[in-house]
Amino acid sequence: MERIFVALTAIPILTLLALYSYILRARLLLGYWPVPEHPPYPVGSRLHEYAIIFGAGAFMPAVLLYAVVLLLWLLLRDRKTLLSPSVATWIVIFFVVWIGSFLLLRYDPGNFLFWVWN
């Protein structure tokens, strides 16, 4: 059960890592920070582009899947065979990471998401 929580916690982190490493790569290739509509997206490798698309597609479902796993954890927490005491720690870590990632993507300093999705 703990591995599921760890894997789901990694999704928002990997999404941000893919996005901002792509933006940094574009900065190094172009010599300036990309801005909406200049240069046209994509720049460089398709690997980063696919990683961003996959991460964006997994970002919101991750929180729904986490809610399901959390519900199962709450229902089964009295059974000692499936659950570790550190699961609660991973639940807190996930919500802190997810809310931080969501706010960063929501307020988007630099308008990078607008550049990517435009």
C-alpha positions as CSV (number, residue, x, y, z in Angstrom):
1,M,0.0,0.0,0.0
2,E,2.8,2.4,0.8
3,R,4.3,1.9,-2.7
4,I,1.0,3.0,-4.2
5,F,1.1,6.2,-2.1
6,V,4.7,6.9,-3.1
7,A,4.0,6.3,-6.8
8,L,1.0,8.6,-6.8
9,T,3.0,11.3,-4.9
10,A,5.6,11.2,-7.7
11,I,3.1,12.2,-10.4
12,P,2.9,15.9,-9.6
13,I,6.6,16.1,-9.0
14,L,7.5,14.4,-12.3
15,T,4.9,16.6,-14.1
16,L,6.6,19.8,-12.8
17,L,10.0,18.4,-13.5
18,A,9.1,17.6,-17.1
19,L,7.6,21.0,-17.7
20,Y,10.3,23.1,-16.2
21,S,13.1,21.0,-17.6
22,Y,11.6,21.5,-21.0
23,I,11.3,25.2,-20.4
24,L,14.9,25.4,-19.3
25,R,16.0,23.4,-22.3
26,A,14.1,25.8,-24.6
27,R,15.9,28.7,-22.8
28,L,19.2,27.1,-23.5
29,L,18.4,26.4,-27.2
30,L,16.8,29.8,-27.9
31,G,19.0,32.1,-25.7
32,Y,15.9,33.7,-24.1
33,W,12.9,32.5,-22.1
34,P,10.0,31.4,-24.2
35,V,6.9,33.6,-24.1
36,P,3.4,32.8,-25.5
37,E,3.5,32.5,-29.2
38,H,7.2,33.2,-29.5
39,P,8.7,30.8,-30.5
40,P,6.0,28.5,-31.6
41,Y,5.8,25.4,-29.4
42,P,7.5,22.8,-29.5
43,V,11.2,23.5,-29.4
44,G,13.6,20.6,-29.6
45,S,12.9,17.0,-28.8
46,R,9.5,15.3,-28.9
47,L,10.5,13.3,-25.7
48,H,9.9,16.4,-23.5
49,E,6.7,17.2,-25.3
50,Y,5.3,13.7,-24.7
51,A,6.4,13.8,-21.1
52,I,4.5,17.1,-20.5
53,I,1.4,15.7,-22.2
54,F,1.5,12.5,-20.2
55,G,2.1,14.4,-17.0
56,A,-0.8,16.8,-17.7
57,G,-3.0,13.9,-18.4
58,A,-2.1,12.1,-15.2
59,F,-2.1,15.1,-12.9
60,M,-5.8,15.5,-12.2
61,P,-6.6,11.7,-12.2
62,A,-3.8,11.2,-9.7
63,V,-5.8,13.1,-7.1
64,L,-8.9,11.1,-7.8
65,L,-7.0,7.8,-7.6
66,Y,-5.4,9.0,-4.4
67,A,-8.8,9.7,-2.9
68,V,-9.9,6.1,-3.8
69,V,-6.7,4.7,-2.2
70,L,-7.1,7.0,0.8
71,L,-10.7,5.7,1.2
72,L,-9.5,2.1,1.0
73,W,-6.8,2.9,3.6
74,L,-9.3,4.4,5.9
75,L,-11.5,1.4,5.6
76,L,-8.6,-1.1,6.1
77,R,-6.5,0.7,8.6
78,D,-7.4,-1.5,11.4
79,R,-6.0,-4.5,9.6
80,K,-2.3,-4.7,10.2
81,T,-1.5,-7.0,7.3
82,L,-1.9,-4.3,4.5
83,L,-0.9,-1.1,6.1
84,S,2.3,0.5,7.4
85,P,2.3,3.3,10.0
86,S,4.1,5.6,7.5
87,V,1.2,5.7,5.1
88,A,-0.3,8.7,7.0
89,T,3.0,10.5,6.4
90,W,2.7,9.8,2.6
91,I,-0.8,11.1,2.6
92,V,0.2,14.4,4.1
93,I,3.2,14.6,1.7
94,F,1.0,13.9,-1.3
95,F,-1.5,16.7,-0.5
96,V,1.3,19.2,0.3
97,V,3.0,18.4,-3.0
98,W,-0.2,18.3,-5.0
99,I,-1.6,21.5,-3.7
100,G,1.8,23.2,-4.2
101,S,2.1,21.9,-7.7
102,F,-1.5,22.9,-8.5
103,L,-0.9,26.4,-7.2
104,L,2.3,26.7,-9.2
105,L,0.6,25.6,-12.3
106,R,-2.5,27.7,-11.6
107,Y,-0.6,31.0,-11.1
108,D,2.1,30.1,-13.7
109,P,4.9,32.6,-13.2
110,G,6.3,33.3,-16.6
111,N,3.2,32.3,-18.6
112,F,5.0,29.0,-19.6
113,L,1.8,27.0,-19.6
114,F,0.2,29.4,-21.9
115,W,3.2,29.0,-24.2
116,V,3.0,25.2,-24.1
117,W,-0.7,24.9,-24.6
118,N,-1.0,27.7,-27.1
